[in-house]
């Protein structure tokens, strides 16, 4: 078994590299340039691997990343939705394009520094479930990766905690090439998506009315792309009580706002489902996450026209259209993931 280990230069991928080497696997390190190639970074990671006695390869995938991740990210905002580029990157790049390049170099599997668990289930087959570190779990971001691609993945950090990994590396005197944590969206400087979109010359929507649910105009918005469902701050409205974004009426170019009592959502509609476990095995005790930091919440799920109708057991803050809905069973095994089409008020 030859395994390619995706390395970014950070702590997580370094630990994955060391773990598999010490377990006796035939491995090589593989670094992907998803952004414009950085020779300095490549050389630093290559030097680290040379010190560890591990073969190193680098591949330039920045044009494919631009096409598969950055362009769809911009397009979603242009159409008033809030995308999740990290989930898309996992599906199309890390376990898509990078896996393809790893196989070209002779690998049969690819290992990454993700905090998630892959195991064999007696009924489900190969399954994905939450990582054992609740602060770092990345199963939500992996729920769009097709099952066939996950079968070729390894997650050596799945049952580890970040602080333990840091302590172990420090104790052994092994330092990563790039110890700093990556920012939230790697291609958006300072996590300022508004500035990024403007600087890229995206054709963004113009301003329009902010309205209450009864049609009362309470202000003007600056383009629907700048707002997210559930948002309170930054609306610039002086009103007798705090107002929140309830939803975006794209056809009318209206930002619908209202008090907290009107904010709660009873569910959401999910499209583009990626099934990791056959629907026939789902059962009734289902949970979902519609945002990364959310704890899984109990729901009832039905199907309609190739979409899932997710109904919360208790009303929740509205999810953002364009975000990921990750479905779990009671044991927190990921059953599948899809894209939120709309909230149900």
C-alpha angles and dihedrals in degrees: 000000000000115000128194112211114208107224127192097172094257135115098266098053091042091056091048089051094050094044095054093042091053091047088061100249122152099247143166130188119243123194120192124205100214090164126042106311115272109203093191092056093046092051093048093051091044091052091050091052092047089054089053092046094242123138113246133207132176128200130193109227100152095116092051090046090053091051099042103036115013098044094048088046091057093043092054092053091046087057094049099257131123109234130203105220095177092061090047091048091054092051099043106025118021094038094023118040096014092048088051091053091046090055090050087058091052103266121142094192139021125221125201139179095251119140099231136101128243117193141155113257121200092229107020098042116214107012140190120216140166120295117248092242103078092197094056105030109141102182089112091060092047098052094095094056109108116247094241090058094047088055087068095048132097126194108193091177096054096106096034133092121230096233091052091051092050091048093049094050091047091049090053093045094237116142128192121238091239110023097177120101117252117249122252097264110022097208097045111083113231089354088277102142093173093059090043093054093045093047090050090055094240115180098243129186121263127239126282144159129318106212140182118234089263091058097258110149109228101169148323128280125214098226127320091247089072095062137070131202111265093024116146107166123072098028093117094215124142104208139151091256135017114283128209134196106262099177145323118252097206099184092053094036088232127145106213113211135175147154121292091263089065095042101077118105126210095206147312143252115240126199136180093040119197106203114208092171123035111260090236090069097049100098123190107285098083132163133190141194116206094179132032101248094043121110112236110272127205116254146164116235131200133170129240128169095340091311133103121238105209116196118190119225086223127021115267140190107281116267119232117255109244094035125113125266109203117196122209135181121229091276091054094251110151110245095181147307137231144168121276108240097183145336121252111227 
